[in-house]
Amino acid sequence: MTPDYDRVVLRANRYLRERIEPAIYPMLVSVAIEMWEAPGEPVPFETAVTSPYELVELGRAWGRPWGTTWFRVSGVVPGDWAPSRAELVMDLGFAQGRDGFQAEGLAFTESGAVIKGVEPNSRYIPVSAAPGSPFVCYVEAASNPDFLSTGWTYAPTPMGSRTTAGDDLLYRLESCFLSARSDAVWSLAQEVPLLLGIATILNTGSTRRAEILVALSRCLDAIDVQHVEATADAARACLADALAQPAHASAHHVVATGHAHIDSAWLWPVRETVRKCARTFSNVLSLMDEDSDLVFACSSAQQFAWVKQYYPELFARLAARVGEGRFVPVGGMWVESDTNMPSGESMIRQFLYGKQFFDEEFGVEPNEVWLPDSFGYSAALPQIADHVGCHYLLTQKLSWNDTNAMPFSTFLWEGIDGTRLFTHFPPVSTYNSDLSPTELNRSEVRFQERGLARLSMVPFGYGDGGGGPTREMLGIALRAPSLEGRP
């Protein structure tokens, strides 16, 4: 008998929250945590590493508005762990259920090399020390105010500036431990919500939906809640057939492209944009070391230039990935500019300086316009784009209009002089996708050219300090390149 859908969903979500996710890190090893607060503006690693640290306990309050606090974490990797499996997992006091707009961190080795960002949805730090060996790492933590927690809705707020935000500490160090991730449990934590999501978007009379519910019910039955890691493989085996069903021959196709939209100027100082770029780009490079399929599209020459100036070692690693065609400069502009108010010369210079930078640094020339977050466009943009050697446009924000809805997803935009520009509005209707079944289903449902074409792009990854793509997103992409019930 097919199990009751509502009960399966409730049970699966409870297992995920209370049993599966806590078992991803089955052994928690304590570490020593020390803290030093920078007195004003951010300081370079060379200054932070020689500063006086104090030993602190978990639960310690930290972080004045727009301040920087450095944490020094040390410990010993257990001798019986497999090489390269140790991870430091750190919760700076992140607000749950949000991907950015709050505290952020950047981890460094003891010698000052950037490791990766520490974000709400990417809290782990790889530890390279061998089994039985000590390790030390530093985390530069930014205490950016969490505007969204106060119900902020674009009204004036004193939290926007160091001079008016006060000195109350904003965050509390919630957890920090060393562990070795259980691959089996982590995989189970990706596969259960993937199938749940597909079942959610299928109609109640769907045979596919019923098969998924049965598989999920058997999976949960196979889990021993007292020994999750030991039974994870058996639970996953119950899902194998449901995950092996290919997509329909007529299914929509999506190209999942890593991305992280970072506003160069918005709710934070420009110096914070520089650090957001370093955190996000280092996350992407770390993921590329794990997953050879990840390709990341990155616009705005200015952001590359900031990383080159302030993080030269990170920039060198980034440049190597550009050479491999995996970290891809897109758009050709100095920043993702407004195209309503600036003059034609201003827009041409955006391309002139942007393309010049990409050519000089990487030997590449982007041939598209990449403006996912623009509010509108000059009717002369097709002519300008053609003039500077750009033949395609990707944009997004106009698809959010609640009155003048865009009637096309993929089309030729004809400018005032007759020049045509091949244009794509990703029907996923976001440039921060998490590749969930709900969002990929939206790609198909909102694709305006159904019946004429079946291909669209999905830019995925958290932006504005969320850290970009996550390994959970990549895990879903790996498990479902062709899966019945979604593109």
C-alpha positions in Angstrom: 0.0 0.0 0.0 1.3 3.4 -0.9 2.2 5.3 2.3 0.4 8.5 3.2 2.3 11.4 1.6 1.9 13.9 4.4 3.2 11.4 6.9 6.2 10.5 4.8 7.1 14.1 4.4 6.8 14.9 8.1 8.8 11.8 9.0 11.5 12.4 6.4 11.9 16.1 7.4 12.1 15.1 11.1 14.7 12.4 10.3 16.7 14.9 8.3 16.7 17.5 11.0 17.1 15.4 14.1 19.0 12.3 13.0 20.6 12.4 9.5 22.1 15.9 9.4 23.6 15.7 13.0 25.2 12.4 12.0 27.1 13.9 9.0 29.9 14.6 11.5 29.8 11.6 13.8 32.9 12.4 15.9 33.4 15.8 17.3 36.9 16.6 18.5 37.5 19.7 20.7 39.8 22.4 19.6 41.4 25.4 21.3 39.9 28.8 20.2 41.6 32.1 20.7 40.3 35.6 19.7 41.7 39.0 18.8 39.6 42.0 17.8 41.0 44.4 15.3 40.7 47.9 16.6 39.3 49.6 13.5 39.4 48.8 9.9 40.4 45.3 8.7 44.1 44.5 8.9 46.3 42.2 6.8 47.1 38.7 7.9 50.7 39.7 8.7 49.3 42.1 11.4 46.7 39.7 12.7 49.1 36.8 13.1 51.4 38.7 15.4 48.6 40.3 17.6 47.8 39.2 21.2 45.1 36.5 21.3 43.1 35.5 24.3 41.7 32.0 24.9 37.8 31.9 24.6 35.1 29.4 25.2 32.1 28.6 22.9 29.2 31.0 23.5 31.6 34.0 23.6 30.0 37.2 22.3 32.0 38.9 19.6 31.7 41.4 16.8 30.9 45.1 17.0 29.0 46.4 13.9 31.2 46.4 10.9 34.1 45.1 13.0 36.7 42.4 12.4 37.5 39.7 14.8 40.3 37.1 14.2 40.0 33.6 15.6 43.0 31.3 15.9 42.0 27.6 16.1 44.4 24.8 16.9 44.2 21.1 17.7 45.5 17.7 16.7 44.1 15.5 14.0 43.4 12.0 15.5 45.9 9.4 14.4 43.4 6.9 13.2 41.7 9.2 10.7 42.2 8.8 7.0 44.5 11.4 5.4 42.8 14.6 4.0 39.5 13.8 5.7 39.7 16.3 8.7 37.5 19.3 8.6 37.1 22.2 11.0 33.4 23.2 11.3 32.6 26.6 12.6 29.4 28.4 13.4 30.1 32.1 14.0 26.5 32.6 15.2 24.8 32.5 11.8 21.1 33.1 11.4 19.4 30.0 10.3 17.7 29.7 6.9 19.5 32.6 5.2 22.5 32.5 3.0 24.1 35.9 3.5 23.7 39.5 4.9 25.2 38.6 8.3 28.5 37.4 9.7 31.1 36.0 7.3 34.6 34.6 7.7 37.7 33.8 5.6 40.0 31.0 6.7 43.8 31.1 6.3 46.6 28.6 6.9 49.2 29.2 9.5 51.5 30.6 6.7 48.8 33.0 5.5 47.4 31.2 2.4 43.7 31.6 1.9 41.8 28.4 2.4 38.1 29.3 1.8 35.2 31.3 3.2 33.2 30.4 6.2 29.5 31.1 5.4 26.1 30.1 6.8 25.8 27.4 4.1 29.5 26.5 3.9 30.8 26.3 7.4 33.6 23.7 6.9 37.3 24.4 6.6 39.5 21.6 5.1 42.4 20.7 7.4 45.5 19.5 5.6 47.5 18.2 8.6 48.3 14.5 8.5 46.7 12.1 11.0 48.3 12.5 14.4 49.7 16.0 13.6 48.8 19.4 15.1 47.2 22.1 13.0 46.6 25.9 13.3 44.3 28.0 11.2 43.1 31.6 11.4 39.6 32.9 10.6 39.0 36.6 9.8 35.4 37.1 10.9 33.4 40.1 9.8 30.6 41.2 12.0 28.4 42.7 9.4 25.0 43.7 10.8 22.1 41.3 10.1 19.6 43.8 8.7 17.0 41.2 7.9 16.7 40.0 11.5 15.4 43.4 12.5 12.7 43.5 10.0 14.6 46.0 7.9 12.6 47.0 4.8 14.6 49.7 3.1 13.9 52.3 5.9 16.8 54.3 7.3 18.7 52.5 10.0 21.6 53.5 12.3 23.2 50.1 11.6 24.5 51.3 8.2 27.6 53.0 9.5 30.2 52.3 12.1 29.8 55.8 13.4 26.1 55.3 14.3 25.7 51.6 14.8 27.0 51.5 18.4 29.3 49.0 20.1 26.9 46.2 21.1 28.3 42.8 20.2 26.2 41.3 17.4 27.2 37.6 17.4 27.9 34.6 19.6 30.4 31.9 18.7 28.0 28.9 18.6 30.3 26.0 17.7 33.7 25.0 16.5 35.0 21.5 16.3 37.2 19.1 14.3 35.6 16.2 12.6 35.7 13.8 9.6 32.6 13.9 7.4 30.7 10.7 6.9 30.3 10.5 3.1 27.5 8.0 3.3 25.4 10.1 5.7 26.1 13.3 3.7 25.0 11.6 0.5 21.8 10.4 2.3 21.2 14.0 3.4 21.3 15.1 -0.3 19.2 12.3 -1.8 16.3 12.3 0.7 15.4 16.0 0.1 16.0 15.6 -3.7 13.3 12.9 -3.9 11.1 14.8 -1.5 11.2 17.8 -3.7 10.3 15.9 -6.8 7.4 14.3 -5.1 6.2 17.7 -4.0 5.9 19.0 -7.5 4.2 15.9 -9.0 0.4 15.6 -9.0 -1.2 13.3 -6.5 -2.2 10.7 -9.0 1.4 10.3 -10.4 2.8 6.8 -10.5 6.3 8.4 -10.2 5.2 10.2 -7.1 3.9 7.0 -5.5 7.2 5.1 -6.3 9.2 7.9 -4.7 7.0 7.8 -1.5 7.5 4.0 -1.2 11.2 4.3 -1.7 11.5 7.1 0.9 9.4 5.1 3.4 11.6 2.1 3.0 14.7 4.3 3.3 13.5 5.7 6.6 12.7 2.2 7.9 16.2 1.1 7.1 17.8 3.8 9.3 18.7 2.9 12.8 18.3 6.2 14.6 20.9 5.2 17.2 23.4 4.1 14.5 22.8 6.4 11.5 26.2 6.1 10.0 26.2 2.3 10.2 22.9 2.1 8.4 23.2 4.9 5.9 24.4 2.7 3.0 21.4 0.4 3.5 19.1 3.4 3.6 20.6 4.8 0.4 20.2 1.4 -1.3 16.4 1.8 -0.9 16.6 5.0 -2.9 18.8 3.7 -5.7 16.0 2.6 -8.1 14.1 5.9 -7.7 17.3 7.9 -8.4 18.1 5.8 -11.5 15.0 6.6 -13.5 16.0 8.9 -16.3 14.2 12.1 -17.4 11.6 11.9 -20.1 12.8 12.2 -23.7 10.8 15.5 -24.0 12.1 16.9 -20.7 13.4 20.5 -20.6 17.2 20.8 -20.5 19.1 23.2 -18.3 22.8 24.2 -18.2 23.7 24.7 -14.6 26.4 27.4 -14.4 28.0 28.3 -11.1 27.6 31.9 -10.2 27.6 34.3 -7.3 26.1 37.7 -7.9 28.0 40.2 -5.7 26.8 43.8 -5.7 29.9 46.0 -5.8 28.1 48.7 -3.8 25.0 48.1 -1.7 24.4 47.5 2.0 28.1 47.5 3.1 31.3 49.5 2.7 33.3 48.9 -0.5 36.1 47.4 1.6 33.5 44.7 2.6 32.8 44.0 -1.1 36.5 43.3 -1.5 36.4 40.7 1.3 33.1 39.2 0.0 34.9 38.6 -3.3 37.8 36.8 -1.6 35.5 34.6 0.5 33.4 33.7 -2.5 36.2 33.1 -5.0 38.1 31.0 -2.5 35.0 28.9 -1.9 34.7 28.3 -5.6 38.4 27.3 -6.0 38.1 24.9 -3.1 35.1 23.3 -4.7 36.9 23.0 -8.0 39.6 21.0 -6.2 36.8 18.5 -5.2 34.6 18.5 -8.4 36.1 18.6 -11.9 32.7 19.4 -13.4 32.2 22.8 -11.8 32.3 25.8 -14.2 31.9 29.2 -12.6 30.8 32.4 -14.5 32.1 35.6 -12.9 31.6 39.1 -14.1 33.0 42.6 -13.2 36.6 43.2 -13.9 36.7 45.5 -10.9 36.1 42.5 -8.6 39.0 40.5 -10.2 41.2 43.6 -9.8 40.4 43.9 -6.1 41.4 40.3 -5.5 44.6 40.8 -7.5 45.5 43.8 -5.4 44.6 42.5 -1.9 44.9 38.7 -2.3 47.6 38.1 -4.9 48.1 34.4 -3.9 44.4 33.8 -4.4 44.4 35.6 -7.7 47.2 33.4 -9.0 45.1 30.3 -8.2 42.1 31.9 -9.8 44.1 32.8 -13.0 45.1 29.1 -13.3 41.5 28.1 -13.3 40.7 30.8 -15.9 43.3 29.2 -18.1 41.6 25.9 -17.8 38.2 27.4 -18.9 36.6 26.7 -15.5 36.6 30.1 -13.8 35.1 32.0 -16.7 35.2 35.9 -16.9 31.8 36.9 -18.4 30.2 40.2 -19.5 33.2 42.1 -20.5 32.3 45.2 -18.4 34.2 46.8 -15.6 31.2 46.4 -13.3 27.7 45.2 -14.0 26.5 48.7 -14.8 23.1 50.4 -14.9 22.2 50.9 -18.6 19.3 53.3 -18.2 20.9 56.5 -17.0 24.6 56.4 -18.2 25.5 57.9 -21.6 26.5 55.8 -24.6 30.2 56.7 -24.0 30.0 55.5 -20.4 28.7 52.1 -21.4 31.3 51.8 -24.2 34.0 52.6 -21.7 32.6 49.9 -19.4 33.4 47.4 -22.1 36.7 49.1 -23.1 38.2 48.9 -19.6 36.6 45.5 -18.7 37.7 43.7 -21.9 41.2 45.3 -21.7 41.6 43.9 -18.2 40.5 40.4 -19.1 42.7 40.4 -22.2 45.8 41.6 -20.3 45.4 39.4 -17.3 44.0 36.2 -18.8 44.2 36.5 -22.6 40.4 36.1 -23.0 37.7 38.3 -24.4 34.1 37.8 -23.2 31.7 38.0 -26.1 28.5 38.3 -24.1 26.8 41.0 -22.0 26.1 39.6 -18.5 23.6 41.8 -16.5 21.4 39.6 -14.4 20.5 42.3 -11.9 19.9 45.3 -14.1 16.5 47.1 -13.8 16.3 48.1 -17.5 18.2 48.9 -20.6 18.9 51.5 -23.2 17.4 50.7 -26.6 20.9 51.4 -28.0 22.5 48.5 -26.0 22.3 46.0 -28.9 24.2 48.4 -31.1 26.7 49.1 -28.4 27.2 45.4 -27.7 27.7 44.6 -31.4 30.2 47.5 -31.6 32.3 46.1 -28.8 32.2 42.5 -30.0 29.4 41.1 -27.8 26.7 39.0 -29.5 24.7 37.7 -26.6 22.9 39.1 -23.5 21.9 37.3 -20.3 19.7 39.1 -17.9 17.1 38.3 -15.2 15.6 41.0 -13.0 12.9 42.1 -15.5 11.4 38.6 -15.2 10.3 39.6 -11.6 8.0 42.4 -12.9 4.5 41.9 -11.5 2.8 44.2 -14.1 4.7 44.2 -17.4 5.7 40.5 -17.6 8.4 39.6 -20.1 6.7 37.4 -22.7 9.9 35.6 -23.9 12.7 33.6 -22.4 15.0 33.3 -25.4 14.7 35.8 -28.3 16.4 38.3 -30.6 16.2 41.8 -29.1 16.2 44.4 -31.9 17.7 47.8 -31.0 16.8 51.2 -32.4 19.2 50.9 -35.3 18.1 47.4 -36.2 21.0 45.6 -34.6 19.8 42.3 -33.0 21.2 40.8 -29.8 20.6 37.1 -28.9 19.0 37.4 -25.4 18.2 34.9 -22.7 16.1 35.4 -19.5 16.7 32.2 -17.5 13.2 31.0 -16.7 14.3 29.7 -13.3 13.7 33.4 -12.5 16.7 33.8 -10.2 20.4 34.2 -10.5 21.0 32.6 -7.1 19.5 29.1 -7.7 20.1 26.2 -5.3 19.2 23.6 -8.0 16.3 22.3 -5.9 13.5 20.4 -7.7 11.2 23.4 -7.1 13.5 25.8 -8.9 14.3 23.5 -11.8 10.6 22.7 -12.2 10.1 26.5 -12.5 12.7 26.5 -15.4 10.4 24.3 -17.4 7.1 25.8 -16.4 8.1 29.4 -17.1 10.0 28.7 -20.3 8.1 30.7 -22.8 9.3 28.9 -25.9 8.0 25.5 -24.9 7.4 23.5 -28.1 9.9 25.5 -30.0 13.0 24.9 -27.8 13.9 23.1 -24.6 17.1 24.6 -23.4 17.8 27.3 -20.7 20.5 28.3 -18.2 20.3 28.1 -14.4 22.9 30.3 -12.7 23.4 28.6 -9.2 25.1 29.8 -6.1 24.5 32.2 -3.2 25.5 35.8 -3.9 26.3 39.0 -1.9 28.4 37.2 0.7 26.5 33.8 0.6 29.7 32.2 -0.7 28.6 31.1 -4.2 27.9 27.4 -5.1 28.0 24.9 -2.3 29.1 21.2 -2.4 25.4 20.4 -1.6 24.4 22.0 -4.9 27.1 20.1 -6.7 26.0 16.9 -4.9 22.5 17.3 -6.2 23.7 18.1 -9.8 25.9 14.9 -9.7 23.0 12.7 -8.6 20.4 14.1 -11.0 21.8 14.9 -14.4 18.9 13.0 -15.8 16.1 12.2 -13.4 12.4 11.5 -14.0 10.2 14.3 -12.7 12.6 17.2 -13.4 14.6 18.7 -16.3 
